[in-house]
């Protein structure tokens, strides 16, 4: 979960916050008030105090404080620092992470909404994890490895939501990565996520999975629907688009971090995948 960020979204009476499309996954815990959230063209979802909402922002989203008349409209720039003493009609503990941070994140196609009334332990576990997050965010800035602790807590939150989907969703195979059906494939994808710049081949992936090359390639195509190296290219391009949104990161550095030996090789792969160069993609996103 490299790149996860925690903070607050606090809205006044009837205020609206709009976020442009971005390759991020989001987590919202409503501390106080009632939130209406709409993603893209989806119907709005009402999320009340004590409830959790998770989803991605590939189609953008809009958050509204639900109890007041229409108020100020703001555009999302960054999460505010967590303030336990804040006093607004709508107070949200929020987190976002690049979809490329974990293979699970880019595989959810629907949102997740957890309420205290849901059966099972999910709501109570999430509440306990949120308590830990709030303790970390409220403590001394000099706490040892605060970022590392928050990263681990984000991973636990994600796994808790995955388990909730497994138990409650009828269409689980549409909302979870099919790689979870075979833990050997999950080990291979996890190894790639930890070191995307390494020289990955089908043989190396198979070794990480503990399988022969042939058996791994066949099983991977059966479950994922494409060859292993196609999936790795797709994941690398997702990582690239996240880094391209940071204007001070040079293309050469992006190429090195995701496993391309030269900037030219990265540019060719990006153009083949998206139909445009990374420079033009970056320029269009920054202008917009």
C-alpha positions, -999 to 999 in steps of 0.1 A, spaced: 0 0 0 27 25 -9 14 60 -13 -16 57 10 -26 90 26 -49 96 55 -66 129 65 -99 147 69 -127 159 47 -150 183 67 -179 200 50 -202 228 62 -240 230 59 -249 218 24 -214 221 10 -203 200 -20 -168 186 -27 -160 175 -63 -131 153 -73 -119 149 -108 -113 114 -122 -81 99 -109 -65 64 -107 -71 63 -69 -90 41 -45 -107 58 -16 -118 49 20 -143 71 39 -154 67 75 -181 92 85 -173 104 119 -203 128 122 -232 138 99 -246 124 67 -228 121 34 -242 117 -1 -216 104 -25 -220 100 -62 -194 83 -84 -196 92 -121 -231 84 -133 -239 60 -105 -269 68 -82 -259 87 -50 -253 66 -19 -262 79 16 -235 72 42 -243 80 78 -221 84 110 -204 52 118 -206 38 83 -178 31 58 -177 36 21 -150 25 -2 -145 28 -40 -123 41 -67 -123 76 -84 -117 66 -120 -149 83 -130 -146 111 -104 -170 116 -75 -190 142 -56 -196 144 -19 -224 165 -4 -233 173 32 -268 159 30 -288 177 57 -285 213 46 -295 234 16 -270 235 -13 -240 254 -2 -205 262 -14 -190 240 -41 -154 231 -37 -129 212 -58 -107 185 -41 -70 195 -39 -57 174 -10 -68 159 23 -68 182 53 -48 172 83 -68 151 108 -83 173 135 -101 155 163 -115 188 176 -132 198 143 -168 208 145 -186 207 111 -219 192 101 -201 165 81 -167 151 93 -150 123 74 -119 103 81 -106 96 46 -78 79 28 -67 75 -7 -40 53 -25 -30 48 -61 -48 19 -77 -13 6 -85 -5 3 -47 -21 -31 -44 -35 -55 -70 -67 -57 -50 -75 -20 -54 -76 -20 -92 -98 -51 -92 -129 -37 -74 -155 -27 -99 -182 -17 -74 -182 3 -42 -183 -12 -7 -207 2 19 -206 -12 54 -230 -2 82 -231 -11 119 -263 -30 112 -246 -54 87 -243 -90 100 -209 -102 109 -178 -87 126 -168 -63 97 -182 -31 111 -167 -36 146 -133 -45 131 -133 -14 109 -143 7 139 -113 -7 159 -89 -1 129 -103 35 126 -96 40 163 -60 30 157 -57 53 127 -71 83 147 -47 76 175 -18 77 151 -30 109 133 -37 126 167 -3 117 183 30 134 183 45 140 148 77 125 161 62 90 166 85 63 153 76 51 118 41 67 117 39 63 80 48 26 82 21 20 109 -5 38 88 5 17 58 -1 -15 78 -34 -3 91 -45 6 55 -36 -30 45 -57 -44 73 -86 -22 64 -84 -35 28 -83 -71 38 -112 -66 61 -133 -51 33 -122 -80 10 -134 -105 36 -167 -86 39 -172 -89 1 -165 -126 2 -191 -132 28 -218 -108 16 -216 -103 -21 -235 -126 -45 -214 -114 -74 -181 -119 -57 -163 -130 -88 -173 -98 -105 -160 -76 -78 -128 -94 -66 -97 -103 -86 -100 -139 -98 -64 -144 -87 -77 -148 -52 -91 -182 -64 -55 -195 -64 -32 -183 -37 -2 -193 -59 -11 -166 -84 -16 -142 -56 19 -149 -44 33 -142 -78 14 -109 -82 24 -99 -47 61 -105 -55 57 -82 -86 40 -55 -66 69 -54 -41 95 -51 -69 79 -38 -101 113 -27 -114 128 -62 -114 132 -81 -146 101 -102 -144 96 -131 -168 70 -159 -168 97 -182 -153 103 -158 -124 66 -154 -117 62 -191 -118 90 -195 -93 74 -170 -70 41 -190 -73 59 -223 -67 48 -237 -100 63 -248 -133 64 -223 -161 38 -242 -182 14 -249 -153 16 -212 -142 10 -198 -176 -20 -221 -182 -35 -214 -148 -30 -177 -151 -47 -174 -184 -76 -196 -171 -82 -173 -141 -71 -138 -153 -80 -142 -190 -48 -129 -204 -11 -139 -204 9 -130 -173 31 -104 -190 1 -86 -204 -12 -82 -168 22 -69 -157 22 -43 -185 -13 -32 -174 -2 -29 -138 29 -10 -148 9 14 -169 -13 21 -139 17 29 -118 30 52 -146 -2 72 -148 -1 79 -111 35 91 -112 28 112 -144 4 133 -123 34 145 -104 49 171 -128 84 171 -111 90 133 -117 110 129 -149 101 102 -174 134 85 -170 127 80 -133 92 67 -140 107 42 -165 133 30 -139 107 26 -111 84 4 -131 109 -18 -149 119 -3 -182 156 -1 -190 153 31 -210 130 61 -213 125 53 -249 113 17 -241 89 31 -216 75 57 -240 69 30 -267 51 8 -242 30 37 -230 20 47 -265 11 12 -274 -11 9 -243 -28 43 -243 -24 55 -279 -5 87 -269 29 95 -255 34 99 -217 44 135 -222 12 144 -240 -9 123 -214 8 143 -186 2 176 -203 -34 169 -209 -40 158 -173 -22 188 -158 -40 213 -181 -74 198 -171 
